[in-house]
Amino acid sequence: MEFYVIGEEELVIGFRLVGIEGKVATNRQEALEGFLYATKELKPRILILTEEIASFLETEAAEWNLSGQFPLLVEIPGLQGKLPGRKTLVEAIREAVGISV
């Protein structure tokens, strides 16, 4: 399995339409269950999390990213759009590189 997604029901259904399995999560417990299932059992190459789900899993996601293991965690905006205070991928790259293209 290459991809797995954890997020709102509508978003997970949309990903299923293109062949990507996922778990619907609406609270921290459901998000943690999906995260542990994906990282310990499925082991996809990329785990897609909505920003809301990522906020439920801040500690676990930070530890996972530091471990250097697969899956790679990727945050995407949820159905409500970008959460306040979160940087977009482009903003993060611009900040890291220090140039604007």
N, CA, C and O atoms as CSV, one atom per row, in Angstrom:
chain,resi,resn,atom,element,x,y,z
A,1,MET,N,N,0.843,-1.176,0.000
A,1,MET,CA,C,0.000,0.000,0.000
A,1,MET,C,C,0.890,1.241,0.000
A,1,MET,O,O,1.806,1.367,0.813
A,2,GLU,N,N,0.609,2.139,-0.910
A,2,GLU,CA,C,1.406,3.349,-1.037
A,2,GLU,C,C,0.894,4.505,-0.190
A,2,GLU,O,O,1.686,5.252,0.386
A,3,PHE,N,N,-0.439,4.660,-0.109
A,3,PHE,CA,C,-1.043,5.796,0.580
A,3,PHE,C,C,-2.120,5.323,1.543
A,3,PHE,O,O,-2.731,4.270,1.358
A,4,TYR,N,N,-2.339,6.133,2.582
A,4,TYR,CA,C,-3.440,5.925,3.526
A,4,TYR,C,C,-3.816,7.303,4.041
A,4,TYR,O,O,-2.937,8.139,4.251
A,5,VAL,N,N,-5.098,7.558,4.250
A,5,VAL,CA,C,-5.552,8.881,4.672
A,5,VAL,C,C,-6.382,8.771,5.951
A,5,VAL,O,O,-7.130,7.811,6.137
A,6,ILE,N,N,-6.241,9.757,6.820
A,6,ILE,CA,C,-7.058,9.867,8.028
A,6,ILE,C,C,-7.646,11.266,8.033
A,6,ILE,O,O,-6.914,12.254,7.985
A,7,GLY,N,N,-8.977,11.349,8.091
A,7,GLY,CA,C,-9.613,12.657,8.068
A,7,GLY,C,C,-11.120,12.580,8.195
A,7,GLY,O,O,-11.670,11.593,8.683
A,8,GLU,N,N,-11.786,13.650,7.743
A,8,GLU,CA,C,-13.236,13.717,7.801
A,8,GLU,C,C,-13.860,12.721,6.827
A,8,GLU,O,O,-13.223,12.304,5.859
A,9,GLU,N,N,-15.103,12.348,7.090
A,9,GLU,CA,C,-15.770,11.329,6.288
A,9,GLU,C,C,-15.793,11.662,4.795
A,9,GLU,O,O,-15.464,10.813,3.966
A,10,GLU,N,N,-16.174,12.878,4.454
A,10,GLU,CA,C,-16.277,13.260,3.048
A,10,GLU,C,C,-14.920,13.183,2.352
A,10,GLU,O,O,-14.830,12.761,1.199
A,11,LEU,N,N,-13.875,13.589,3.051
A,11,LEU,CA,C,-12.531,13.563,2.495
A,11,LEU,C,C,-12.059,12.130,2.279
A,11,LEU,O,O,-11.474,11.820,1.241
A,12,VAL,N,N,-12.307,11.261,3.240
A,12,VAL,CA,C,-11.909,9.859,3.120
A,12,VAL,C,C,-12.671,9.203,1.972
A,12,VAL,O,O,-12.094,8.412,1.227
A,13,ILE,N,N,-13.953,9.515,1.818
A,13,ILE,CA,C,-14.735,8.968,0.705
A,13,ILE,C,C,-14.150,9.428,-0.621
A,13,ILE,O,O,-14.035,8.638,-1.558
A,14,GLY,N,N,-13.782,10.696,-0.705
A,14,GLY,CA,C,-13.172,11.211,-1.928
A,14,GLY,C,C,-11.888,10.483,-2.284
A,14,GLY,O,O,-11.661,10.158,-3.450
A,15,PHE,N,N,-11.052,10.227,-1.297
A,15,PHE,CA,C,-9.818,9.496,-1.558
A,15,PHE,C,C,-10.106,8.051,-1.960
A,15,PHE,O,O,-9.399,7.484,-2.793
A,16,ARG,N,N,-11.148,7.453,-1.366
A,16,ARG,CA,C,-11.503,6.080,-1.746
A,16,ARG,C,C,-11.925,5.996,-3.207
A,16,ARG,O,O,-11.696,4.979,-3.862
A,17,LEU,N,N,-12.534,7.050,-3.717
A,17,LEU,CA,C,-12.953,7.068,-5.118
A,17,LEU,C,C,-11.774,6.954,-6.080
A,17,LEU,O,O,-11.936,6.505,-7.215
A,18,VAL,N,N,-10.598,7.355,-5.631
A,18,VAL,CA,C,-9.405,7.233,-6.481
A,18,VAL,C,C,-8.501,6.085,-6.020
A,18,VAL,O,O,-7.346,5.993,-6.436
A,19,GLY,N,N,-9.034,5.214,-5.161
A,19,GLY,CA,C,-8.307,4.012,-4.789
A,19,GLY,C,C,-7.435,4.093,-3.562
A,19,GLY,O,O,-6.627,3.196,-3.323
A,20,ILE,N,N,-7.577,5.155,-2.767
A,20,ILE,CA,C,-6.772,5.303,-1.550
A,20,ILE,C,C,-7.650,5.016,-0.337
A,20,ILE,O,O,-8.650,5.698,-0.110
A,21,GLU,N,N,-7.274,4.015,0.432
A,21,GLU,CA,C,-8.033,3.655,1.625
A,21,GLU,C,C,-7.752,4.642,2.748
A,21,GLU,O,O,-6.762,5.373,2.718
A,22,GLY,N,N,-8.641,4.652,3.740
A,22,GLY,CA,C,-8.449,5.560,4.855
A,22,GLY,C,C,-9.354,5.259,6.022
A,22,GLY,O,O,-10.130,4.304,6.011
A,23,LYS,N,N,-9.235,6.102,7.033
A,23,LYS,CA,C,-10.045,5.983,8.251
A,23,LYS,C,C,-10.673,7.322,8.553
A,23,LYS,O,O,-10.018,8.362,8.498
A,24,VAL,N,N,-11.954,7.280,8.873
A,24,VAL,CA,C,-12.662,8.485,9.296
A,24,VAL,C,C,-12.359,8.701,10.772
A,24,VAL,O,O,-12.453,7.774,11.576
A,25,ALA,N,N,-11.997,9.928,11.122
A,25,ALA,CA,C,-11.711,10.265,12.518
A,25,ALA,C,C,-12.319,11.630,12.832
A,25,ALA,O,O,-12.192,12.577,12.056
A,26,THR,N,N,-12.977,11.708,13.974
A,26,THR,CA,C,-13.593,12.975,14.398
A,26,THR,C,C,-13.082,13.446,15.749
A,26,THR,O,O,-13.426,14.537,16.202
A,27,ASN,N,N,-12.253,12.615,16.401
A,27,ASN,CA,C,-11.707,13.006,17.703
A,27,ASN,C,C,-10.316,12.397,17.871
A,27,ASN,O,O,-9.853,11.643,17.016
A,28,ARG,N,N,-9.664,12.728,18.969
A,28,ARG,CA,C,-8.299,12.263,19.195
A,28,ARG,C,C,-8.207,10.745,19.249
A,28,ARG,O,O,-7.283,10.166,18.676
A,29,GLN,N,N,-9.146,10.086,19.926
A,29,GLN,CA,C,-9.085,8.631,20.066
A,29,GLN,C,C,-9.157,7.935,18.708
A,29,GLN,O,O,-8.370,7.029,18.432
A,30,GLU,N,N,-10.098,8.353,17.862
A,30,GLU,CA,C,-10.220,7.751,16.533
A,30,GLU,C,C,-8.984,8.045,15.684
A,30,GLU,O,O,-8.518,7.189,14.932
A,31,ALA,N,N,-8.460,9.260,15.811
A,31,ALA,CA,C,-7.255,9.636,15.066
A,31,ALA,C,C,-6.064,8.787,15.507
A,31,ALA,O,O,-5.288,8.320,14.673
A,32,LEU,N,N,-5.922,8.591,16.810
A,32,LEU,CA,C,-4.817,7.789,17.331
A,32,LEU,C,C,-4.935,6.333,16.894
A,32,LEU,O,O,-3.934,5.710,16.540
A,33,GLU,N,N,-6.151,5.785,16.915
A,33,GLU,CA,C,-6.359,4.414,16.455
A,33,GLU,C,C,-5.949,4.270,14.990
A,33,GLU,O,O,-5.264,3.314,14.628
A,34,GLY,N,N,-6.363,5.206,14.158
A,34,GLY,CA,C,-6.009,5.167,12.745
A,34,GLY,C,C,-4.518,5.322,12.530
A,34,GLY,O,O,-3.936,4.638,11.688
A,35,PHE,N,N,-3.896,6.216,13.283
A,35,PHE,CA,C,-2.457,6.452,13.180
A,35,PHE,C,C,-1.674,5.195,13.553
A,35,PHE,O,O,-0.756,4.795,12.836
A,36,LEU,N,N,-2.035,4.577,14.669
A,36,LEU,CA,C,-1.337,3.367,15.111
A,36,LEU,C,C,-1.547,2.217,14.137
A,36,LEU,O,O,-0.615,1.463,13.857
A,37,TYR,N,N,-2.761,2.075,13.620
A,37,TYR,CA,C,-3.042,1.027,12.635
A,37,TYR,C,C,-2.188,1.227,11.380
A,37,TYR,O,O,-1.591,0.283,10.863
A,38,ALA,N,N,-2.143,2.462,10.906
A,38,ALA,CA,C,-1.392,2.753,9.686
A,38,ALA,C,C,0.109,2.564,9.889
A,38,ALA,O,O,0.776,1.963,9.047
A,39,THR,N,N,0.643,3.069,10.991
A,39,THR,CA,C,2.094,3.019,11.191
A,39,THR,C,C,2.595,1.657,11.649
A,39,THR,O,O,3.725,1.290,11.328
A,40,LYS,N,N,1.804,0.903,12.379
A,40,LYS,CA,C,2.259,-0.382,12.922
A,40,LYS,C,C,1.870,-1.577,12.065
A,40,LYS,O,O,2.615,-2.555,11.991
A,41,GLU,N,N,0.690,-1.508,11.406
A,41,GLU,CA,C,0.229,-2.672,10.664
A,41,GLU,C,C,0.301,-2.492,9.151
A,41,GLU,O,O,0.883,-3.328,8.460
A,42,LEU,N,N,-0.277,-1.425,8.630
A,42,LEU,CA,C,-0.324,-1.229,7.178
A,42,LEU,C,C,1.015,-0.808,6.594
A,42,LEU,O,O,1.447,-1.333,5.568
A,43,LYS,N,N,1.655,0.124,7.240
A,43,LYS,CA,C,2.935,0.686,6.803
A,43,LYS,C,C,2.907,1.173,5.351
A,43,LYS,O,O,3.665,0.687,4.512
A,44,PRO,N,N,2.024,2.139,5.061
A,44,PRO,CA,C,2.031,2.725,3.720
A,44,PRO,C,C,3.283,3.579,3.549
A,44,PRO,O,O,3.980,3.857,4.526
A,45,ARG,N,N,3.571,3.991,2.339
A,45,ARG,CA,C,4.721,4.870,2.093
A,45,ARG,C,C,4.409,6.298,2.528
A,45,ARG,O,O,5.285,7.010,3.017
A,46,ILE,N,N,3.130,6.720,2.342
A,46,ILE,CA,C,2.720,8.078,2.704
A,46,ILE,C,C,1.415,8.015,3.478
A,46,ILE,O,O,0.449,7.393,3.036
A,47,LEU,N,N,1.392,8.662,4.636
A,47,LEU,CA,C,0.193,8.771,5.463
A,47,LEU,C,C,-0.299,10.208,5.383
A,47,LEU,O,O,0.387,11.134,5.816
A,48,ILE,N,N,-1.486,10.387,4.829
A,48,ILE,CA,C,-2.058,11.716,4.642
A,48,ILE,C,C,-2.979,12.022,5.824
A,48,ILE,O,O,-3.898,11.259,6.122
A,49,LEU,N,N,-2.720,13.144,6.490
A,49,LEU,CA,C,-3.526,13.582,7.630
A,49,LEU,C,C,-4.093,14.963,7.330
A,49,LEU,O,O,-3.402,15.807,6.760
A,50,THR,N,N,-5.343,15.196,7.709
A,50,THR,CA,C,-5.835,16.564,7.617
A,50,THR,C,C,-5.186,17.362,8.742
A,50,THR,O,O,-4.699,16.789,9.717
A,51,GLU,N,N,-5.181,18.678,8.604
A,51,GLU,CA,C,-4.567,19.523,9.637
A,51,GLU,C,C,-5.235,19.318,10.989
A,51,GLU,O,O,-4.566,19.342,12.022
A,52,GLU,N,N,-6.551,19.118,10.988
A,52,GLU,CA,C,-7.268,18.896,12.245
A,52,GLU,C,C,-6.810,17.602,12.907
A,52,GLU,O,O,-6.580,17.572,14.116
A,53,ILE,N,N,-6.679,16.547,12.136
A,53,ILE,CA,C,-6.207,15.264,12.673
A,53,ILE,C,C,-4.771,15.403,13.158
A,53,ILE,O,O,-4.422,14.886,14.219
A,54,ALA,N,N,-3.940,16.092,12.394
A,54,ALA,CA,C,-2.554,16.310,12.797
A,54,ALA,C,C,-2.480,17.073,14.118
A,54,ALA,O,O,-1.583,16.832,14.926
A,55,SER,N,N,-3.422,17.992,14.340
A,55,SER,CA,C,-3.420,18.730,15.608
A,55,SER,C,C,-3.787,17.818,16.778
A,55,SER,O,O,-3.337,18.048,17.900
A,56,PHE,N,N,-4.601,16.784,16.532
A,56,PHE,CA,C,-4.911,15.799,17.573
A,56,PHE,C,C,-3.686,14.957,17.906
A,56,PHE,O,O,-3.550,14.472,19.030
A,57,LEU,N,N,-2.798,14.783,16.934
A,57,LEU,CA,C,-1.665,13.861,17.065
A,57,LEU,C,C,-0.317,14.565,17.081
A,57,LEU,O,O,0.675,13.996,16.625
A,58,GLU,N,N,-0.258,15.780,17.593
A,58,GLU,CA,C,0.980,16.560,17.525
A,58,GLU,C,C,2.182,15.817,18.104
A,58,GLU,O,O,3.233,15.753,17.467
A,59,THR,N,N,2.039,15.263,19.289
A,59,THR,CA,C,3.158,14.578,19.944
A,59,THR,C,C,3.571,13.337,19.170
A,59,THR,O,O,4.753,13.136,18.892
A,60,GLU,N,N,2.593,12.505,18.823
A,60,GLU,CA,C,2.887,11.268,18.098
A,60,GLU,C,C,3.491,11.558,16.721
A,60,GLU,O,O,4.433,10.888,16.296
A,61,ALA,N,N,2.945,12.554,16.033
A,61,ALA,CA,C,3.450,12.900,14.696
A,61,ALA,C,C,4.876,13.434,14.778
A,61,ALA,O,O,5.711,13.093,13.940
A,62,ALA,N,N,5.165,14.266,15.773
A,62,ALA,CA,C,6.517,14.806,15.925
A,62,ALA,C,C,7.516,13.686,16.206
A,62,ALA,O,O,8.599,13.664,15.622
A,63,GLU,N,N,7.164,12.768,17.084
A,63,GLU,CA,C,8.044,11.638,17.388
A,63,GLU,C,C,8.252,10.761,16.160
A,63,GLU,O,O,9.361,10.294,15.899
A,64,TRP,N,N,7.173,10.542,15.408
A,64,TRP,CA,C,7.276,9.717,14.208
A,64,TRP,C,C,8.195,10.370,13.173
A,64,TRP,O,O,9.045,9.702,12.584
A,65,ASN,N,N,8.024,11.660,12.957
A,65,ASN,CA,C,8.856,12.365,11.981
A,65,ASN,C,C,10.328,12.312,12.364
A,65,ASN,O,O,11.188,12.194,11.492
A,66,LEU,N,N,10.627,12.395,13.641
A,66,LEU,CA,C,12.017,12.335,14.096
A,66,LEU,C,C,12.616,10.940,13.977
A,66,LEU,O,O,13.837,10.786,13.929
A,67,SER,N,N,11.759,9.924,13.929
A,67,SER,CA,C,12.257,8.553,13.850
A,67,SER,C,C,12.838,8.229,12.473
A,67,SER,O,O,13.650,7.313,12.347
A,68,GLY,N,N,12.433,8.966,11.446
A,68,GLY,CA,C,12.945,8.732,10.100
A,68,GLY,C,C,12.381,7.499,9.421
A,68,GLY,O,O,12.931,7.030,8.424
A,69,GLN,N,N,11.282,6.969,9.955
A,69,GLN,CA,C,10.678,5.772,9.386
A,69,GLN,C,C,9.572,6.133,8.395
A,69,GLN,O,O,9.064,7.254,8.390
A,70,PHE,N,N,9.210,5.154,7.552
A,70,PHE,CA,C,8.027,5.293,6.735
A,70,PHE,C,C,6.841,4.850,7.560
A,70,PHE,O,O,6.988,3.944,8.381
A,71,PRO,N,N,5.685,5.435,7.387
A,71,PRO,CA,C,5.283,6.323,6.312
A,71,PRO,C,C,5.698,7.771,6.558
A,71,PRO,O,O,5.882,8.215,7.692
A,72,LEU,N,N,5.834,8.475,5.456
A,72,LEU,CA,C,6.051,9.909,5.491
A,72,LEU,C,C,4.704,10.541,5.828
A,72,LEU,O,O,3.694,10.200,5.214
A,73,LEU,N,N,4.677,11.449,6.788
A,73,LEU,CA,C,3.425,12.114,7.174
A,73,LEU,C,C,3.257,13.388,6.367
A,73,LEU,O,O,4.159,14.224,6.311
A,74,VAL,N,N,2.097,13.530,5.741
A,74,VAL,CA,C,1.786,14.699,4.936
A,74,VAL,C,C,0.485,15.295,5.441
A,74,VAL,O,O,-0.530,14.604,5.539
A,75,GLU,N,N,0.520,16.592,5.763
A,75,GLU,CA,C,-0.689,17.284,6.218
A,75,GLU,C,C,-1.328,18.020,5.049
A,75,GLU,O,O,-0.650,18.656,4.241
A,76,ILE,N,N,-2.654,17.916,4.984
A,76,ILE,CA,C,-3.406,18.654,3.976
A,76,ILE,C,C,-4.528,19.409,4.685
A,76,ILE,O,O,-4.965,18.989,5.757
A,77,PRO,N,N,-5.002,20.512,4.107
A,77,PRO,CA,C,-6.154,21.206,4.706
A,77,PRO,C,C,-7.378,20.299,4.669
A,77,PRO,O,O,-7.535,19.476,3.767
A,78,GLY,N,N,-8.228,20.464,5.653
A,78,GLY,CA,C,-9.474,19.708,5.688
A,78,GLY,C,C,-10.538,20.385,4.849
A,78,GLY,O,O,-10.237,21.269,4.048
A,79,LEU,N,N,-11.770,19.972,5.030
A,79,LEU,CA,C,-12.877,20.529,4.259
A,79,LEU,C,C,-13.128,21.998,4.578
A,79,LEU,O,O,-13.662,22.728,3.744
A,80,GLN,N,N,-12.750,22.439,5.771
A,80,GLN,CA,C,-12.959,23.832,6.170
A,80,GLN,C,C,-11.859,24.741,5.636
A,80,GLN,O,O,-11.926,25.957,5.816
A,81,GLY,N,N,-10.869,24.185,4.998
A,81,GLY,CA,C,-9.744,24.981,4.517
A,81,GLY,C,C,-8.606,24.959,5.515
A,81,GLY,O,O,-8.621,24.201,6.484
A,82,LYS,N,N,-7.626,25.798,5.262
A,82,LYS,CA,C,-6.427,25.859,6.101
A,82,LYS,C,C,-6.774,26.365,7.503
A,82,LYS,O,O,-7.499,27.349,7.651
A,83,LEU,N,N,-6.256,25.690,8.521
A,83,LEU,CA,C,-6.472,26.136,9.895
A,83,LEU,C,C,-5.637,27.382,10.166
A,83,LEU,O,O,-4.521,27.499,9.662
A,84,PRO,N,N,-6.163,28.309,10.953
A,84,PRO,CA,C,-5.390,29.521,11.279
A,84,PRO,C,C,-4.077,29.159,11.969
A,84,PRO,O,O,-4.031,28.282,12.832
A,85,GLY,N,N,-3.020,29.849,11.573
A,85,GLY,CA,C,-1.719,29.631,12.190
A,85,GLY,C,C,-0.897,28.525,11.564
A,85,GLY,O,O,0.264,28.347,11.934
A,86,ARG,N,N,-1.455,27.781,10.633
A,86,ARG,CA,C,-0.723,26.713,9.957
A,86,ARG,C,C,-0.111,27.246,8.666
A,86,ARG,O,O,-0.749,28.001,7.932
A,87,LYS,N,N,1.109,26.854,8.402
A,87,LYS,CA,C,1.783,27.268,7.174
A,87,LYS,C,C,1.428,26.295,6.055
A,87,LYS,O,O,1.241,25.099,6.278
A,88,THR,N,N,1.342,26.839,4.860
A,88,THR,CA,C,1.179,25.971,3.706
A,88,THR,C,C,2.541,25.365,3.378
A,88,THR,O,O,3.568,25.819,3.883
A,89,LEU,N,N,2.541,24.355,2.543
A,89,LEU,CA,C,3.793,23.728,2.141
A,89,LEU,C,C,4.702,24.739,1.455
A,89,LEU,O,O,5.905,24.768,1.711
A,90,VAL,N,N,4.137,25.561,0.593
A,90,VAL,CA,C,4.927,26.572,-0.115
A,90,VAL,C,C,5.539,27.566,0.873
A,90,VAL,O,O,6.704,27.939,0.733
A,91,GLU,N,N,4.763,27.997,1.870
A,91,GLU,CA,C,5.284,28.930,2.873
A,91,GLU,C,C,6.425,28.299,3.667
A,91,GLU,O,O,7.421,28.963,3.955
A,92,ALA,N,N,6.286,27.034,4.019
A,92,ALA,CA,C,7.336,26.350,4.777
A,92,ALA,C,C,8.617,26.230,3.949
A,92,ALA,O,O,9.716,26.412,4.474
A,93,ILE,N,N,8.478,25.925,2.667
A,93,ILE,CA,C,9.648,25.815,1.801
A,93,ILE,C,C,10.317,27.175,1.636
A,93,ILE,O,O,11.541,27.287,1.700
A,94,ARG,N,N,9.509,28.197,1.425
A,94,ARG,CA,C,10.084,29.542,1.293
A,94,ARG,C,C,10.846,29.943,2.549
A,94,ARG,O,O,11.924,30.531,2.470
A,95,GLU,N,N,10.283,29.624,3.695
A,95,GLU,CA,C,10.951,29.954,4.951
A,95,GLU,C,C,12.240,29.176,5.114
A,95,GLU,O,O,13.239,29.727,5.574
A,96,ALA,N,N,12.235,27.899,4.745
A,96,ALA,CA,C,13.421,27.052,4.899
A,96,ALA,C,C,14.520,27.452,3.920
A,96,ALA,O,O,15.696,27.490,4.283
A,97,VAL,N,N,14.146,27.745,2.698
A,97,VAL,CA,C,15.120,28.072,1.666
A,97,VAL,C,C,15.541,29.529,1.731
A,97,VAL,O,O,16.694,29.870,1.470
A,98,GLY,N,N,14.597,30.373,2.080
A,98,GLY,CA,C,14.905,31.797,2.187
A,98,GLY,C,C,14.760,32.577,0.900
A,98,GLY,O,O,15.205,33.721,0.806
A,99,ILE,N,N,14.135,31.959,-0.098
A,99,ILE,CA,C,13.910,32.693,-1.358
A,99,ILE,C,C,12.469,32.493,-1.814
A,99,ILE,O,O,11.801,31.537,-1.419
A,100,SER,N,N,12.021,33.390,-2.631
A,100,SER,CA,C,10.686,33.293,-3.191
A,100,SER,C,C,10.814,33.176,-4.698
A,100,SER,O,O,11.490,33.980,-5.340
A,101,VAL,N,N,10.165,32.177,-5.252
A,101,VAL,CA,C,10.242,31.945,-6.691
A,101,VAL,C,C,8.931,32.369,-7.328
A,101,VAL,O,O,8.772,32.261,-8.544
